Amino acid sequence: MKTFKSSGKISAVALVLMAGAFLAPQGASAETREIRASFSYYKSQPAEKIYSDFQHRAAYLCREDSKRPISLRIAEKRCAEDMLTKAVTKLGRPDVAALHNVEMAQVASR
C-alpha cells in the first residue's frame, strides 16, 4: 500500500477495504469473490469531491466486464453500496458521512 505525496503540499491517505461481492449470474452457481481495494483522498478536498470519488471507485471495482444479466447488475450495485459504506465509515469524516446517509436514503426510497 502506498501513500502518495506531492511536493509536500498535499498528501493522500489510503484506506484498505475488503468487500465480499455475491455474484449470481442466471444459470450459474453462486460465486463469492473478495475485493481488496484502496480509496485515496486529499484531506483538503471538500466532502462532495471525496464522496463522489469513492462512489465511482466502488462502482468500478464491483463491475464485471461482460454482458451482464440483471441479477449480476443488482449484485454489482449492492457490492458498490457496501464497499462505499465501508469506505465512508473508515474515513470517519462527519461531512462525508452526512452525504452518504442522504444518498443511501434516496437509494432506499427508489
Secondary structure per residue as TSV (DSSP state, phi and psi in degrees):
chain	resnum	aa	ss	phi	psi
A	1	M	-	360.0	132.3
A	2	K	-	-113.4	148.5
A	3	T	-	-108.9	131.8
A	4	F	-	-91.5	139.3
A	5	K	E	-133.9	147.3
A	6	S	E	-139.9	103.1
A	7	S	T	52.9	24.3
A	8	G	T	72.0	-5.9
A	9	K	T	-76.9	-46.3
A	10	I	E	-131.9	150.4
A	11	S	E	-136.8	151.4
A	12	A	E	-117.3	144.6
A	13	V	E	-107.4	130.6
A	14	A	E	-98.4	136.7
A	15	L	E	-109.7	135.8
A	16	V	E	-109.1	129.2
A	17	L	E	-131.9	153.6
A	18	M	E	-127.1	130.2
A	19	A	E	-130.7	135.8
A	20	G	E	-91.9	119.9
A	21	A	E	-99.5	123.9
A	22	F	E	-91.4	113.2
A	23	L	E	-113.6	124.8
A	24	A	-	-136.4	78.4
A	25	P	-	-62.3	149.7
A	26	Q	T	-60.8	136.8
A	27	G	T	76.8	8.0
A	28	A	S	-126.5	157.9
A	29	S	-	-74.1	154.6
A	30	A	-	-64.3	143.6
A	31	E	E	-135.5	139.6
A	32	T	E	-117.7	137.2
A	33	R	E	-132.7	149.0
A	34	E	E	-101.3	134.2
A	35	I	E	-114.4	124.4
A	36	R	E	-106.4	123.3
A	37	A	E	-136.5	155.4
A	38	S	E	-120.6	139.4
A	39	F	E	-118.3	121.3
A	40	S	E	-111.3	148.5
A	41	Y	E	-153.1	161.2
A	42	Y	E	-101.0	128.8
A	43	K	T	-56.9	-28.7
A	44	S	T	-81.0	-9.3
A	45	Q	S	-72.4	148.8
A	46	P	-	-70.1	157.6
A	47	A	H	-55.7	-39.9
A	48	E	H	-59.9	-40.7
A	49	K	H	-69.0	-44.9
A	50	I	H	-60.7	-48.0
A	51	Y	H	-64.0	-42.1
A	52	S	H	-61.2	-44.6
A	53	D	H	-62.6	-41.5
A	54	F	H	-62.8	-42.8
A	55	Q	H	-58.8	-48.6
A	56	H	H	-64.4	-40.5
A	57	R	H	-64.8	-45.7
A	58	A	H	-62.3	-44.2
A	59	A	H	-62.8	-42.3
A	60	Y	H	-63.2	-44.6
A	61	L	H	-67.6	-29.2
A	62	C	H	-92.6	-4.6
A	63	R	-	-82.3	135.1
A	64	E	-	-94.3	140.7
A	65	D	S	-93.3	102.0
A	66	S	S	170.5	175.5
A	67	K	-	-69.6	125.1
A	68	R	-	-114.8	131.1
A	69	P	-	-70.7	162.5
A	70	I	H	-57.2	-37.0
A	71	S	H	-61.9	-36.7
A	72	L	H	-71.8	-40.5
A	73	R	H	-63.0	-38.0
A	74	I	H	-65.5	-42.9
A	75	A	H	-62.4	-40.0
A	76	E	H	-62.9	-41.6
A	77	K	H	-64.4	-44.0
A	78	R	H	-63.3	-40.3
A	79	C	H	-59.3	-48.6
A	80	A	H	-63.5	-41.2
A	81	E	H	-63.5	-42.5
A	82	D	H	-64.7	-45.3
A	83	M	H	-63.7	-40.8
A	84	L	H	-64.2	-43.0
A	85	T	H	-60.4	-43.1
A	86	K	H	-64.8	-40.2
A	87	A	H	-65.5	-44.2
A	88	V	H	-65.1	-41.9
A	89	T	H	-62.7	-46.0
A	90	K	H	-65.4	-34.1
A	91	L	H	-61.2	-43.0
A	92	G	-	75.7	21.8
A	93	R	-	-101.0	120.2
A	94	P	H	-59.9	-33.7
A	95	D	H	-67.4	-39.5
A	96	V	H	-71.4	-39.5
A	97	A	H	-61.9	-38.4
A	98	A	H	-63.0	-42.8
A	99	L	H	-61.8	-42.5
A	100	H	H	-63.3	-43.4
A	101	N	H	-62.7	-40.1
A	102	V	H	-64.2	-45.4
A	103	E	H	-62.4	-45.5
A	104	M	H	-67.6	-33.1
A	105	A	H	-65.6	-38.6
A	106	Q	H	-67.4	-40.1
A	107	V	H	-63.7	-43.4
A	108	A	H	-65.2	-30.0
A	109	S	H	-80.7	-8.4
A	110	R	-	-78.6	360.0
